[in-house]
Amino acid sequence: MSTQPETTFVTTTRVSCDGASDIRGGAALGHPRVWLEIDERGYAECGYCDKRFVLKGGPADSKAA
């Protein structure tokens, strides 16, 4: 079992998470949809499922170096 949260790279600073966007059947299997704002750290984490959204080219993007 992996202990690392799922990471998604995004191109906008405002993202939504419902915990099931990649699951067939959708939000019924996830959590309530929440909107997150990526701050100066370059990432935001969902308080429900711990999914991390990293801004491409931002300070948290390890590929940006």
PyMOL Python script that loads the backbone (N, CA, C, O; Angstrom):
from pymol import cmd

cmd.read_pdbstr("""\
ATOM      1  N   MET A   1       0.842  -1.179   0.000  1.00  0.00           N
ATOM      2  CA  MET A   1       0.000   0.000   0.000  1.00  0.00           C
ATOM      3  C   MET A   1       0.888   1.243   0.000  1.00  0.00           C
ATOM      4  O   MET A   1       1.840   1.330   0.775  1.00  0.00           O
ATOM      5  N   SER A   2       0.580   2.183  -0.852  1.00  0.00           N
ATOM      6  CA  SER A   2       1.354   3.413  -0.965  1.00  0.00           C
ATOM      7  C   SER A   2       0.934   4.409   0.114  1.00  0.00           C
ATOM      8  O   SER A   2      -0.257   4.581   0.372  1.00  0.00           O
ATOM      9  N   THR A   3       1.907   5.061   0.741  1.00  0.00           N
ATOM     10  CA  THR A   3       1.605   6.070   1.749  1.00  0.00           C
ATOM     11  C   THR A   3       1.672   7.475   1.170  1.00  0.00           C
ATOM     12  O   THR A   3       1.296   8.436   1.840  1.00  0.00           O
ATOM     13  N   GLN A   4       2.149   7.609  -0.075  1.00  0.00           N
ATOM     14  CA  GLN A   4       2.234   8.899  -0.733  1.00  0.00           C
ATOM     15  C   GLN A   4       0.863   9.301  -1.259  1.00  0.00           C
ATOM     16  O   GLN A   4       0.173   8.481  -1.864  1.00  0.00           O
ATOM     17  N   PRO A   5       0.452  10.562  -1.036  1.00  0.00           N
ATOM     18  CA  PRO A   5      -0.822  11.009  -1.615  1.00  0.00           C
ATOM     19  C   PRO A   5      -0.701  11.127  -3.126  1.00  0.00           C
ATOM     20  O   PRO A   5       0.391  11.321  -3.660  1.00  0.00           O
ATOM     21  N   GLU A   6      -1.822  11.011  -3.802  1.00  0.00           N
ATOM     22  CA  GLU A   6      -1.847  11.163  -5.256  1.00  0.00           C
ATOM     23  C   GLU A   6      -1.481  12.608  -5.600  1.00  0.00           C
ATOM     24  O   GLU A   6      -1.918  13.539  -4.924  1.00  0.00           O
ATOM     25  N   THR A   7      -0.687  12.792  -6.644  1.00  0.00           N
ATOM     26  CA  THR A   7      -0.283  14.128  -7.081  1.00  0.00           C
ATOM     27  C   THR A   7      -0.756  14.346  -8.508  1.00  0.00           C
ATOM     28  O   THR A   7      -0.576  13.491  -9.375  1.00  0.00           O
ATOM     29  N   THR A   8      -1.364  15.504  -8.738  1.00  0.00           N
ATOM     30  CA  THR A   8      -1.823  15.889 -10.064  1.00  0.00           C
ATOM     31  C   THR A   8      -1.188  17.226 -10.418  1.00  0.00           C
ATOM     32  O   THR A   8      -1.216  18.160  -9.617  1.00  0.00           O
ATOM     33  N   PHE A   9      -0.620  17.320 -11.609  1.00  0.00           N
ATOM     34  CA  PHE A   9      -0.027  18.562 -12.082  1.00  0.00           C
ATOM     35  C   PHE A   9      -1.080  19.342 -12.863  1.00  0.00           C
ATOM     36  O   PHE A   9      -1.734  18.790 -13.748  1.00  0.00           O
ATOM     37  N   VAL A  10      -1.244  20.626 -12.540  1.00  0.00           N
ATOM     38  CA  VAL A  10      -2.293  21.448 -13.135  1.00  0.00           C
ATOM     39  C   VAL A  10      -1.700  22.736 -13.700  1.00  0.00           C
ATOM     40  O   VAL A  10      -0.563  23.095 -13.396  1.00  0.00           O
ATOM     41  N   THR A  11      -2.482  23.423 -14.523  1.00  0.00           N
ATOM     42  CA  THR A  11      -2.012  24.661 -15.150  1.00  0.00           C
ATOM     43  C   THR A  11      -2.744  25.896 -14.633  1.00  0.00           C
ATOM     44  O   THR A  11      -2.441  27.009 -15.062  1.00  0.00           O
ATOM     45  N   THR A  12      -3.696  25.724 -13.723  1.00  0.00           N
ATOM     46  CA  THR A  12      -4.430  26.854 -13.152  1.00  0.00           C
ATOM     47  C   THR A  12      -4.262  26.850 -11.635  1.00  0.00           C
ATOM     48  O   THR A  12      -3.984  25.808 -11.041  1.00  0.00           O
ATOM     49  N   THR A  13      -4.429  28.008 -11.013  1.00  0.00           N
ATOM     50  CA  THR A  13      -4.252  28.102  -9.562  1.00  0.00           C
ATOM     51  C   THR A  13      -5.526  27.758  -8.795  1.00  0.00           C
ATOM     52  O   THR A  13      -5.481  27.615  -7.574  1.00  0.00           O
ATOM     53  N   ARG A  14      -6.652  27.624  -9.477  1.00  0.00           N
ATOM     54  CA  ARG A  14      -7.903  27.235  -8.828  1.00  0.00           C
ATOM     55  C   ARG A  14      -8.319  25.874  -9.360  1.00  0.00           C
ATOM     56  O   ARG A  14      -8.513  25.701 -10.564  1.00  0.00           O
ATOM     57  N   VAL A  15      -8.455  24.910  -8.461  1.00  0.00           N
ATOM     58  CA  VAL A  15      -8.786  23.548  -8.858  1.00  0.00           C
ATOM     59  C   VAL A  15      -9.907  23.018  -7.971  1.00  0.00           C
ATOM     60  O   VAL A  15     -10.141  23.534  -6.879  1.00  0.00           O
ATOM     61  N   SER A  16     -10.593  21.989  -8.447  1.00  0.00           N
ATOM     62  CA  SER A  16     -11.624  21.346  -7.635  1.00  0.00           C
ATOM     63  C   SER A  16     -11.259  19.882  -7.439  1.00  0.00           C
ATOM     64  O   SER A  16     -10.571  19.273  -8.259  1.00  0.00           O
ATOM     65  N   CYS A  17     -11.738  19.339  -6.332  1.00  0.00           N
ATOM     66  CA  CYS A  17     -11.508  17.926  -6.038  1.00  0.00           C
ATOM     67  C   CYS A  17     -12.783  17.335  -5.467  1.00  0.00           C
ATOM     68  O   CYS A  17     -13.400  17.918  -4.576  1.00  0.00           O
ATOM     69  N   ASP A  18     -13.179  16.174  -5.981  1.00  0.00           N
ATOM     70  CA  ASP A  18     -14.319  15.461  -5.425  1.00  0.00           C
ATOM     71  C   ASP A  18     -13.930  14.049  -4.992  1.00  0.00           C
ATOM     72  O   ASP A  18     -14.778  13.246  -4.604  1.00  0.00           O
ATOM     73  N   GLY A  19     -12.650  13.768  -5.068  1.00  0.00           N
ATOM     74  CA  GLY A  19     -12.145  12.472  -4.626  1.00  0.00           C
ATOM     75  C   GLY A  19     -12.417  11.318  -5.556  1.00  0.00           C
ATOM     76  O   GLY A  19     -11.986  10.194  -5.297  1.00  0.00           O
ATOM     77  N   ALA A  20     -13.132  11.578  -6.642  1.00  0.00           N
ATOM     78  CA  ALA A  20     -13.490  10.482  -7.530  1.00  0.00           C
ATOM     79  C   ALA A  20     -13.504  10.887  -8.989  1.00  0.00           C
ATOM     80  O   ALA A  20     -14.130  10.206  -9.802  1.00  0.00           O
ATOM     81  N   SER A  21     -12.835  11.972  -9.349  1.00  0.00           N
ATOM     82  CA  SER A  21     -12.884  12.434 -10.737  1.00  0.00           C
ATOM     83  C   SER A  21     -12.299  11.426 -11.716  1.00  0.00           C
ATOM     84  O   SER A  21     -12.638  11.443 -12.899  1.00  0.00           O
ATOM     85  N   ASP A  22     -11.423  10.549 -11.235  1.00  0.00           N
ATOM     86  CA  ASP A  22     -10.830   9.537 -12.110  1.00  0.00           C
ATOM     87  C   ASP A  22     -11.524   8.180 -11.992  1.00  0.00           C
ATOM     88  O   ASP A  22     -11.082   7.201 -12.594  1.00  0.00           O
ATOM     89  N   ILE A  23     -12.614   8.124 -11.214  1.00  0.00           N
ATOM     90  CA  ILE A  23     -13.321   6.865 -10.993  1.00  0.00           C
ATOM     91  C   ILE A  23     -14.619   6.879 -11.781  1.00  0.00           C
ATOM     92  O   ILE A  23     -15.375   7.849 -11.730  1.00  0.00           O
ATOM     93  N   ARG A  24     -14.876   5.795 -12.512  1.00  0.00           N
ATOM     94  CA  ARG A  24     -16.139   5.701 -13.243  1.00  0.00           C
ATOM     95  C   ARG A  24     -17.280   5.671 -12.235  1.00  0.00           C
ATOM     96  O   ARG A  24     -17.248   4.872 -11.299  1.00  0.00           O
ATOM     97  N   GLY A  25     -18.257   6.501 -12.401  1.00  0.00           N
ATOM     98  CA  GLY A  25     -19.354   6.617 -11.451  1.00  0.00           C
ATOM     99  C   GLY A  25     -19.293   7.932 -10.706  1.00  0.00           C
ATOM    100  O   GLY A  25     -20.283   8.383 -10.129  1.00  0.00           O
ATOM    101  N   GLY A  26     -18.125   8.538 -10.725  1.00  0.00           N
ATOM    102  CA  GLY A  26     -17.962   9.895 -10.239  1.00  0.00           C
ATOM    103  C   GLY A  26     -18.060  10.109  -8.754  1.00  0.00           C
ATOM    104  O   GLY A  26     -17.701   9.243  -7.956  1.00  0.00           O
ATOM    105  N   ALA A  27     -18.557  11.293  -8.388  1.00  0.00           N
ATOM    106  CA  ALA A  27     -18.515  11.787  -7.021  1.00  0.00           C
ATOM    107  C   ALA A  27     -19.279  10.933  -6.017  1.00  0.00           C
ATOM    108  O   ALA A  27     -19.029  11.043  -4.817  1.00  0.00           O
ATOM    109  N   ALA A  28     -20.195  10.093  -6.463  1.00  0.00           N
ATOM    110  CA  ALA A  28     -20.923   9.227  -5.528  1.00  0.00           C
ATOM    111  C   ALA A  28     -19.955   8.327  -4.776  1.00  0.00           C
ATOM    112  O   ALA A  28     -20.270   7.846  -3.687  1.00  0.00           O
ATOM    113  N   LEU A  29     -18.787   8.099  -5.345  1.00  0.00           N
ATOM    114  CA  LEU A  29     -17.795   7.235  -4.705  1.00  0.00           C
ATOM    115  C   LEU A  29     -16.699   8.028  -4.004  1.00  0.00           C
ATOM    116  O   LEU A  29     -15.797   7.434  -3.414  1.00  0.00           O
ATOM    117  N   GLY A  30     -16.758   9.347  -4.056  1.00  0.00           N
ATOM    118  CA  GLY A  30     -15.690  10.182  -3.510  1.00  0.00           C
ATOM    119  C   GLY A  30     -16.125  10.943  -2.268  1.00  0.00           C
ATOM    120  O   GLY A  30     -16.617  10.354  -1.306  1.00  0.00           O
ATOM    121  N   HIS A  31     -15.938  12.269  -2.298  1.00  0.00           N
ATOM    122  CA  HIS A  31     -16.306  13.147  -1.194  1.00  0.00           C
ATOM    123  C   HIS A  31     -16.950  14.405  -1.783  1.00  0.00           C
ATOM    124  O   HIS A  31     -16.942  14.584  -3.001  1.00  0.00           O
ATOM    125  N   PRO A  32     -17.506  15.277  -0.942  1.00  0.00           N
ATOM    126  CA  PRO A  32     -18.089  16.511  -1.489  1.00  0.00           C
ATOM    127  C   PRO A  32     -17.048  17.307  -2.271  1.00  0.00           C
ATOM    128  O   PRO A  32     -15.880  17.358  -1.886  1.00  0.00           O
ATOM    129  N   ARG A  33     -17.476  17.925  -3.366  1.00  0.00           N
ATOM    130  CA  ARG A  33     -16.551  18.720  -4.178  1.00  0.00           C
ATOM    131  C   ARG A  33     -16.103  19.947  -3.401  1.00  0.00           C
ATOM    132  O   ARG A  33     -16.917  20.673  -2.830  1.00  0.00           O
ATOM    133  N   VAL A  34     -14.806  20.164  -3.391  1.00  0.00           N
ATOM    134  CA  VAL A  34     -14.222  21.340  -2.765  1.00  0.00           C
ATOM    135  C   VAL A  34     -13.370  22.065  -3.796  1.00  0.00           C
ATOM    136  O   VAL A  34     -12.806  21.451  -4.702  1.00  0.00           O
ATOM    137  N   TRP A  35     -13.287  23.389  -3.641  1.00  0.00           N
ATOM    138  CA  TRP A  35     -12.441  24.208  -4.505  1.00  0.00           C
ATOM    139  C   TRP A  35     -11.214  24.614  -3.715  1.00  0.00           C
ATOM    140  O   TRP A  35     -11.315  25.033  -2.562  1.00  0.00           O
ATOM    141  N   LEU A  36     -10.055  24.487  -4.340  1.00  0.00           N
ATOM    142  CA  LEU A  36      -8.784  24.780  -3.693  1.00  0.00           C
ATOM    143  C   LEU A  36      -8.041  25.850  -4.479  1.00  0.00           C
ATOM    144  O   LEU A  36      -8.140  25.918  -5.704  1.00  0.00           O
ATOM    145  N   GLU A  37      -7.307  26.674  -3.770  1.00  0.00           N
ATOM    146  CA  GLU A  37      -6.513  27.734  -4.402  1.00  0.00           C
ATOM    147  C   GLU A  37      -5.032  27.443  -4.143  1.00  0.00           C
ATOM    148  O   GLU A  37      -4.607  27.322  -2.994  1.00  0.00           O
ATOM    149  N   ILE A  38      -4.258  27.335  -5.212  1.00  0.00           N
ATOM    150  CA  ILE A  38      -2.826  27.089  -5.078  1.00  0.00           C
ATOM    151  C   ILE A  38      -2.158  28.402  -4.678  1.00  0.00           C
ATOM    152  O   ILE A  38      -2.356  29.429  -5.328  1.00  0.00           O
ATOM    153  N   ASP A  39      -1.369  28.365  -3.608  1.00  0.00           N
ATOM    154  CA  ASP A  39      -0.747  29.582  -3.081  1.00  0.00           C
ATOM    155  C   ASP A  39       0.712  29.694  -3.504  1.00  0.00           C
ATOM    156  O   ASP A  39       1.145  29.027  -4.444  1.00  0.00           O
ATOM    157  N   GLU A  40       1.470  30.542  -2.809  1.00  0.00           N
ATOM    158  CA  GLU A  40       2.866  30.805  -3.173  1.00  0.00           C
ATOM    159  C   GLU A  40       3.777  29.588  -3.041  1.00  0.00           C
ATOM    160  O   GLU A  40       4.878  29.582  -3.593  1.00  0.00           O
ATOM    161  N   ARG A  41       3.337  28.557  -2.316  1.00  0.00           N
ATOM    162  CA  ARG A  41       4.123  27.326  -2.219  1.00  0.00           C
ATOM    163  C   ARG A  41       4.096  26.540  -3.521  1.00  0.00           C
ATOM    164  O   ARG A  41       4.972  25.713  -3.773  1.00  0.00           O
ATOM    165  N   GLY A  42       3.078  26.803  -4.355  1.00  0.00           N
ATOM    166  CA  GLY A  42       2.976  26.131  -5.645  1.00  0.00           C
ATOM    167  C   GLY A  42       2.143  24.874  -5.622  1.00  0.00           C
ATOM    168  O   GLY A  42       2.116  24.132  -6.604  1.00  0.00           O
ATOM    169  N   TYR A  43       1.451  24.614  -4.503  1.00  0.00           N
ATOM    170  CA  TYR A  43       0.596  23.443  -4.447  1.00  0.00           C
ATOM    171  C   TYR A  43      -0.535  23.656  -3.443  1.00  0.00           C
ATOM    172  O   TYR A  43      -0.493  24.558  -2.607  1.00  0.00           O
ATOM    173  N   ALA A  44      -1.548  22.792  -3.556  1.00  0.00           N
ATOM    174  CA  ALA A  44      -2.657  22.768  -2.604  1.00  0.00           C
ATOM    175  C   ALA A  44      -2.994  21.308  -2.347  1.00  0.00           C
ATOM    176  O   ALA A  44      -2.842  20.467  -3.233  1.00  0.00           O
ATOM    177  N   GLU A  45      -3.451  21.007  -1.136  1.00  0.00           N
ATOM    178  CA  GLU A  45      -3.820  19.638  -0.779  1.00  0.00           C
ATOM    179  C   GLU A  45      -5.276  19.587  -0.359  1.00  0.00           C
ATOM    180  O   GLU A  45      -5.763  20.457   0.363  1.00  0.00           O
ATOM    181  N   CYS A  46      -5.959  18.558  -0.821  1.00  0.00           N
ATOM    182  CA  CYS A  46      -7.357  18.363  -0.460  1.00  0.00           C
ATOM    183  C   CYS A  46      -7.439  17.902   0.993  1.00  0.00           C
ATOM    184  O   CYS A  46      -6.724  16.987   1.400  1.00  0.00           O
ATOM    185  N   GLY A  47      -8.306  18.532   1.765  1.00  0.00           N
ATOM    186  CA  GLY A  47      -8.487  18.173   3.164  1.00  0.00           C
ATOM    187  C   GLY A  47      -9.221  16.863   3.369  1.00  0.00           C
ATOM    188  O   GLY A  47      -9.158  16.287   4.454  1.00  0.00           O
ATOM    189  N   TYR A  48      -9.922  16.377   2.341  1.00  0.00           N
ATOM    190  CA  TYR A  48     -10.638  15.117   2.446  1.00  0.00           C
ATOM    191  C   TYR A  48      -9.757  13.921   2.091  1.00  0.00           C
ATOM    192  O   TYR A  48      -9.642  12.974   2.869  1.00  0.00           O
ATOM    193  N   CYS A  49      -9.133  13.972   0.907  1.00  0.00           N
ATOM    194  CA  CYS A  49      -8.430  12.788   0.403  1.00  0.00           C
ATOM    195  C   CYS A  49      -6.918  12.965   0.314  1.00  0.00           C
ATOM    196  O   CYS A  49      -6.220  12.044  -0.111  1.00  0.00           O
ATOM    197  N   ASP A  50      -6.400  14.119   0.703  1.00  0.00           N
ATOM    198  CA  ASP A  50      -4.966  14.418   0.685  1.00  0.00           C
ATOM    199  C   ASP A  50      -4.347  14.486  -0.705  1.00  0.00           C
ATOM    200  O   ASP A  50      -3.124  14.535  -0.836  1.00  0.00           O
ATOM    201  N   LYS A  51      -5.176  14.490  -1.742  1.00  0.00           N
ATOM    202  CA  LYS A  51      -4.640  14.623  -3.094  1.00  0.00           C
ATOM    203  C   LYS A  51      -3.935  15.960  -3.202  1.00  0.00           C
ATOM    204  O   LYS A  51      -4.446  16.975  -2.730  1.00  0.00           O
ATOM    205  N   ARG A  52      -2.761  15.968  -3.823  1.00  0.00           N
ATOM    206  CA  ARG A  52      -1.966  17.191  -3.958  1.00  0.00           C
ATOM    207  C   ARG A  52      -2.046  17.671  -5.400  1.00  0.00           C
ATOM    208  O   ARG A  52      -1.849  16.901  -6.340  1.00  0.00           O
ATOM    209  N   PHE A  53      -2.339  18.958  -5.556  1.00  0.00           N
ATOM    210  CA  PHE A  53      -2.380  19.605  -6.859  1.00  0.00           C
ATOM    211  C   PHE A  53      -1.176  20.521  -6.948  1.00  0.00           C
ATOM    212  O   PHE A  53      -1.038  21.449  -6.150  1.00  0.00           O
ATOM    213  N   VAL A  54      -0.295  20.266  -7.921  1.00  0.00           N
ATOM    214  CA  VAL A  54       0.941  21.029  -8.081  1.00  0.00           C
ATOM    215  C   VAL A  54       0.847  21.853  -9.355  1.00  0.00           C
ATOM    216  O   VAL A  54       0.517  21.333 -10.420  1.00  0.00           O
ATOM    217  N   LEU A  55       1.142  23.149  -9.236  1.00  0.00           N
ATOM    218  CA  LEU A  55       1.116  24.041 -10.380  1.00  0.00           C
ATOM    219  C   LEU A  55       2.334  23.791 -11.265  1.00  0.00           C
ATOM    220  O   LEU A  55       3.473  23.891 -10.808  1.00  0.00           O
ATOM    221  N   LYS A  56       2.088  23.466 -12.531  1.00  0.00           N
ATOM    222  CA  LYS A  56       3.197  23.231 -13.466  1.00  0.00           C
ATOM    223  C   LYS A  56       4.046  24.481 -13.577  1.00  0.00           C
ATOM    224  O   LYS A  56       3.516  25.572 -13.786  1.00  0.00           O
ATOM    225  N   GLY A  57       5.349  24.341 -13.440  1.00  0.00           N
ATOM    226  CA  GLY A  57       6.281  25.452 -13.525  1.00  0.00           C
ATOM    227  C   GLY A  57       6.394  26.265 -12.244  1.00  0.00           C
ATOM    228  O   GLY A  57       7.175  27.215 -12.177  1.00  0.00           O
ATOM    229  N   GLY A  58       5.620  25.898 -11.230  1.00  0.00           N
ATOM    230  CA  GLY A  58       5.640  26.605  -9.961  1.00  0.00           C
ATOM    231  C   GLY A  58       6.749  26.104  -9.043  1.00  0.00           C
ATOM    232  O   GLY A  58       7.495  25.197  -9.412  1.00  0.00           O
ATOM    233  N   PRO A  59       6.866  26.693  -7.839  1.00  0.00           N
ATOM    234  CA  PRO A  59       7.943  26.336  -6.921  1.00  0.00           C
ATOM    235  C   PRO A  59       7.928  24.884  -6.453  1.00  0.00           C
ATOM    236  O   PRO A  59       8.973  24.353  -6.077  1.00  0.00           O
ATOM    237  N   ALA A  60       6.767  24.232  -6.469  1.00  0.00           N
ATOM    238  CA  ALA A  60       6.696  22.844  -6.005  1.00  0.00           C
ATOM    239  C   ALA A  60       6.870  21.831  -7.134  1.00  0.00           C
ATOM    240  O   ALA A  60       6.925  20.625  -6.892  1.00  0.00           O
ATOM    241  N   ASP A  61       6.957  22.322  -8.358  1.00  0.00           N
ATOM    242  CA  ASP A  61       7.111  21.444  -9.521  1.00  0.00           C
ATOM    243  C   ASP A  61       8.579  21.048  -9.654  1.00  0.00           C
ATOM    244  O   ASP A  61       9.413  21.855 -10.063  1.00  0.00           O
ATOM    245  N   SER A  62       8.885  19.810  -9.308  1.00  0.00           N
ATOM    246  CA  SER A  62      10.274  19.340  -9.351  1.00  0.00           C
ATOM    247  C   SER A  62      10.806  19.291 -10.781  1.00  0.00           C
ATOM    248  O   SER A  62      12.019  19.273 -10.989  1.00  0.00           O
ATOM    249  N   LYS A  63       9.915  19.270 -11.760  1.00  0.00           N
ATOM    250  CA  LYS A  63      10.333  19.238 -13.160  1.00  0.00           C
ATOM    251  C   LYS A  63      10.717  20.632 -13.667  1.00  0.00           C
ATOM    252  O   LYS A  63      11.303  20.763 -14.741  1.00  0.00           O
ATOM    253  N   ALA A  64      10.383  21.678 -12.887  1.00  0.00           N
ATOM    254  CA  ALA A  64      10.634  23.053 -13.334  1.00  0.00           C
ATOM    255  C   ALA A  64      12.093  23.452 -13.213  1.00  0.00           C
ATOM    256  O   ALA A  64      12.521  24.427 -13.830  1.00  0.00           O
ATOM    257  N   ALA A  65      12.854  22.720 -12.433  1.00  0.00           N
ATOM    258  CA  ALA A  65      14.259  23.078 -12.190  1.00  0.00           C
ATOM    259  C   ALA A  65      15.138  22.893 -13.402  1.00  0.00           C
ATOM    260  O   ALA A  65      16.339  23.155 -13.340  1.00  0.00           O
TER     261      ALA A  65
END
""", "prot")
cmd.dss("prot")
cmd.show_as("cartoon", "prot")
cmd.util.cbc("prot")
cmd.orient("prot")
